[in-house]
Amino acid sequence: MSLYTLYKNARLLDPASGMDMIGEIMTCDDKIAELGQRIDAPEEAAVIDCMGKCLCPGLIDMRVFVGVPGADYKDTIINTGEAAAAGGVTTVCVQPVTDPIIDDMARVEYLENRARKARVNFIAFPAITKQLEGREMTEIGLMSHAGVRAFTDGNKAVANPALMTRVLKYAAMFDALIIQHLAVPELSDGGCMNAGALATRLGLPGIPTAAETIMLERDIRLLKSNPCRYHAAQITCQDSIDVIAAAKESGMAVTAGVAVSHFSLNEYAIEDYRTFTKLSPPLRAEDDRVAVVNALKNGTIDVIVSGHDPEDPESKRVPYELAEAGVIGLETMLPVALELYHNKLIPLLDILARMTCNPAGILGLDSGVLKKGAPADLCLFDPDVPYRIDPEKMVSLTKNTPFDGRPIQGRILRTIIGGKTIFEYAP
């Protein structure tokens, strides 16, 4: 017997089609069966009144680090899934930085099998190089044939240009997506914040924006003679934006992402040595933050990610230079991103596109859209409700958020995956 659910009186938001209207969606089992202004639902259908709140495709987060396997004390698969659901995220793309490293098909299958208990959609991104060592390429072809959608070395760059050339050539043969973390090791290793006057005043070693841009420029030059699908994991500065814009203008298959922290915070968030603001790449100067917002607005940056990277207190409650880089973000990705909408910087549909249809298109997923036959992965949210972020009320086991106490507007009310409600906000 089919299970029908009617979501009525909803503000339907579909960035892929530009839809923004009051209407209804009916799901049947795990698919969207109908949508429109008025639907004749079967008598047996469950009815949920959305009270005029926003109903959009479930969010897709392309950059999430998990503690499983190897660091369950930071978080678990179940906990990551619960945090994602609380943030309206229905698809989580897991980085290979685990113990052991996800660098072959057996480990991809191990993680995805464990993730079935979490109810959220987990997609594992295996490593580009074995053990993330940057010396030997993984079996990109074999894993691509087995259904892997993208490869990345997580928070490490493929620094060897000869190896990267082989990676790009091989990836092109299988239409594999290569996701690169942009950091020249010789310029970034040992640094802990943005290079500049503030770093000098704080007595902290800096990481220049050149570490990011030089790596990006090198990769773009390699792509010109070895074209394949390439995604810059996180863009944080004007110079890198200019490189991406020029590559797109020339017709290259290049896309780019940015973490919420990099357009909502600048380097001055570090001024009191708050280790919860230590990231890789680091928070940049205000001019670069503004440039990132403008690049989101004009489409140069395609994707917004959480950069969710849980770290335990022992890794953070140490001197800034010694602290691990990383923040949690699954639960705050949409609410903090909505600041761009409330400040009238970017339209709501454009913000949602960078967390729904854009990542879905890059990864070849059939989710991220509101249309008949699409997966019934949905997010119901109120964009206007105000509150302050309280880490103690967050689902994540670790509480390393850089937004502690930040006033925001926007709350996730319900998360639906495969037609089933897996999260409902309870005041």
N, C-alpha and C positions, 0 to 999 in steps of 0.2 A: 504494500500500500504506500502510495506516494505521500510525502509529508509536505504540505503547503503552509507557507507563512506569508501574510500580507503586512507590509510596512506602509501604513497610510499617513497622510498629513506630514509628509517629509519634504524638506528642501533638497531636491535631488541635484547633486553636483557631479558631473562627469567631465573631467578636463579633456578627455580624448575627443569628445564630440562638441564640447562647449556648452553642454546642457546645464542650465541653472533655472529650475522651476519647482513649483510646489506640485507634488504628485505622489505616486505610489509605486512600490516594487513588490512583486510577488516572487518568492523563491519556491522551488519544488525540489526536494531533496537537497543536493549540493550545487544546484545551478539556478541562475536567474531565469524565471519562466516568462515573466511579463514585466513591463514598466510603462508608465504613462500617467496622464492626469487622473484617470479613473479606470480601475480594473474590476471586472466581475470575478470575484474569487469564489472558489467552491465553498459550500457551507461548512465543510470540515476544516477549513483553513484557520490556523491561529492568526490572530490580529494583534499587531503592535502599533499603537498610536505614537508617532514620532514627535508630536506636539510642535510641528513646524521647525524642528532642529535639522541640522545638516546631515545628509546621508550620502556618503561617497564611497568609492572603492576602498577596500582595505589597503593600508599603506605597505609599501615594499621597502625594506631597509637593506641597502647593498653593502653595509660595512658594520658587522657585528662580531665581536670577539667573545668567545665563551670559555668557561673554565673546564669543559669536558672534551676529551679526557685530560687528566693530569692535574687539574687544579679545582676540584669540586668545592673546596672551601671558599673560592671566590664566587662561584655560582654553579648551578646545575642546569641541565637541559630543561627540566620542569620549571625551574625558577626563571630562566631566560624566556621561556614561552609565556609564563604568567606576566612578566614585565612587558613583553611585547604586546600582549593582549590588552593590558592596562593602558598602553599608548596608542591603541588602534592599529598596531602593526600586525598584519596577517601573514607576511612572508619575511623570514629572517635569512639573510645571506651570511654564512659563517666563514670567517677567515681561518686559514690553516694553522695559525699559531697556537698549537696545542701540544700536549706531550702524551704520546708521540705526535710528531708533525703529520698533518693530513697531506701526504704526498703520493699516495697510490690509491687504486680503486677500492681495495679492501678497507682502507681507513675512511674513505668517503662513505662506503656502505655501512660501516660500523656506526658512524655518527648519525647518518640519516635513519638507520634502524632504531637507534636509541631515541631519536627525536620524534618518532611516531607516538610516543606516550605524551608528548607535549601539546598536541592538537594544533599548534601553530605550524605553518608550512616552513620547514627548514631546508635550505639549499646550501650544500657544502661547496666552497670554492677551494679546490686543492692547490697545492703550491706549484709555482712555475719551476722551481729548482729543488732538487732533492735536499731534504733537511733544511731548507731555506738558506743553504750555504752559498748560493750564487756560483756554483762550480759546474753542476751537471743538470741538464734539463730532465724534468719528469716525463712520464709517458703521456704526453699531451694527446697524441692520436688515439691511443687505446682508451683513455678516459673520455675523450670526446665521443667516440663511438658508443660508449656506455651511457651517454646522456649528460655528462658534465657540461655546464654552460659557460664557465669562466674560470680563469686561473690567475692567481696572485700570490706574491710572497708576503702578503699581509702588511706588516709594518716595516718591511725591509725592501729596499730597491734592488732590482737586478742591475748591478753596477757595471759588470763586465760588458763592454760594447760588442765584443765578438760573440759572446754567449747570447746577448739580447738579439743580435742579428739572426742567429740560428732559431731562436724562439719565435721571432716574428715570421720567418719563412715557414716554419713548421706549423704555426698557428693558422696561417693563411690556407694551408692545405685542408684544414678541417673546419674552417670558419669559426675558430675558437676566439673568444674574447680574452685579451690580455689586459689585466688591471695592474697598473704600476703605482707603487708608493714613491713619491718624488722626493728623493733626498740623496745628494752626493755624499757618500759616507765620509770622505775626507773633510767635508765642510760642516757636517752635521754631528758626527760622532763626538761625544764629549760636551756638546752644547745642551742647554736646557730651557732656553727661552729665545725670543726674537732678538737678534743682534741689533744694537743701537744704543742711544744715550741712556735709556732706562736700564738696560742690562749692565751698562758700565756703572751707573749709580748704585745699582743693587749688588754689584760685585759678582754677577753670575755670567758664566760663559754663554755666548750668544750663537744662534744659528741664523745665518743670513738668508734672505729670500733667494739669493743666488743659488743656494744649495738645491732649492726646488726648481728654479727656472732653468738652470744649466742641465739638469737631468731631463727635464721636459724637452728642451731644445734638442738635446742629443737624440732622444727617442723619435722626435718628429723627423729629424734628418734621416734616421735609419728607416723610418716608415716610408719615406719617399721612394726608396728603392726596394723596400720589402713591405708592401701594403698589406695590412690586416686590420681587423677591428681592435681598437685600442681605447682604453678608458683610463684617464688620469684620476686616481682615487680621490684625492683631495687637493683642491686649488685654494691658495690662501693669499695671493698677492697680485698686484697690477701687472707686473712683468709676465707672469705665467698666464694671466688672462689674455694678454696681447698675443702670446704664442698660440694658445688654443683658438682664439678668434681667427688668426691668420690661417691656421691649418684647416679650419672649417671653411673659410672663404675659398680655399684652393680645392675643396671637394674631398678632403681626406675623411676617412671613417673614424673620426676621433670624437670622443665625448668626455665630459668631465663632471666630477662631483665636488661637493663641499659639505663639511660637517656643520651642524647647527651652531656649534660653539664659535666657529670662525667668522660667522656674520652677525653674531649676537654679542660677542665679547671682543675686547682688544687687549693688548699687552698690559694695560694698566690694571686689569683684574688680578695680576700677579703681585702687585706692589707690596702687599703685606706678606709675601712669601707663602701664599696659599697653595699648597701642593695639589689641591683639587683642581687647579687651573693648569696643571702641567700636561701638555698634549704633545703628540707627534703627528704632523708638524706643529710648531708652537703657535700660540696666539700672536697675531701680528699687530702692526701699527694701525692707528685709526684710519689713515688714508687707504691702506690696503683693505681694511674691513669694509669701508664704503665702496671700494672698487668691486669687492665680491658681491655686495648687494646689487650693484648696477649690472654685474655680469649675470646674476640670477634673473634680473628684470628683463634684460635683452636676449636671454636665451643662450648666452655663451656657456654658462654652466647649466648642465642638463638635469642634475640629480642632487637632492638633499639627502644626506645620511645622518644617522645618529652618532656614528663613531663609538658606539657602546663598547666600553672596555673596562669591566669591573676589576678593581684592585682592592686588596684587603687593607685594613688599617695599618698593618706593619709595613706595607709598601709605600704608604702615603705620609704617615706621621714620623717623618724623618726630615733632615734638612733638604731644602728645595732641590739642590743639585743632585742629591742621592735618591730622590723619590722616583718611583716608576711613573712613566707617562700613561695617561688614560683617564677617561671619565665615563660614567654611565650616561645613557641618553635615550633608551628606548621609550621610557615613559614621558619624556619631555620634548621629544622631537617635534611633534605637531604643535603643542601649545606654545613653545618658544618661537617656532617658525611663524605662527599666526601674528606675532608682533609686526611682521612686515606688512600684513594686511591691515591691522589696526592703525598702523602709522601711515597708511595710504601710500606705501612704497611699491607694493606688488599686488595685483588682483588675486582674489582668493583662488580662483581656478588655476592660475599660473603657479601658485605655491603648491597646490595639491598635485598638479601635473608632475612636479619634480619628485614626488613621493609615490606616484601611482603609475600612470601610463608611460611616463618616460623610462623609469627603470624596467618596467615590464617589456617595453619595446627593445631596449638594449639587450635584455636577457632572453628574449623570445618567449615570454610567458603569455598565457591567455588570460591572466588576471589583470587587475589595474584599470578595468573599465566597467561601466554600467551598460550592459546590453544583453539582450536575450541570448541565452546559451552560455554566457560567461560564468565563471565560478562565483558562487554566492559568498564571496568574501567582502564584507562590508564594514564600514566604520560610521557610527552615529556620534556626532559631537555637537556641542553648543559652543560657538566661537566667542560668545560674549561673557560667559560667567567669569567673574574675577576671583582670584585667590593668590596666595603665596605658596611657592614651592617649599615643601617640608620633607626633607630626606627621610625622616622617621616614618612618614606615611607612605613611602614608596615601597613597591613590591621587591625590588632588587635586594639581594642579600647584602651586597656592599652598598655604601651610601656616598660614593665619591662623585657627587654631582657638583659642577661649578656654579649651579644656579640656586644654591641654598638661600632661601628667603626672598628670591626674586618675585616681584609682583607680575602676574601674567593674566591673560584672558583666554579662555578656551579649555574645555574639559571633555574628555572622552566619556561618552555615556554608555555605549554598547559596542562590542566587537563581535562580529559574526564571521565564522569560518565554516565553509562547506554547508551553509544554511543553518548552522547551529550557533546559538549565543554562547560564547565562551568567557565573556566578561560583561558585567553590568555594573555601572557605578552605583554604589550604595553610600549615601551621605552619612 
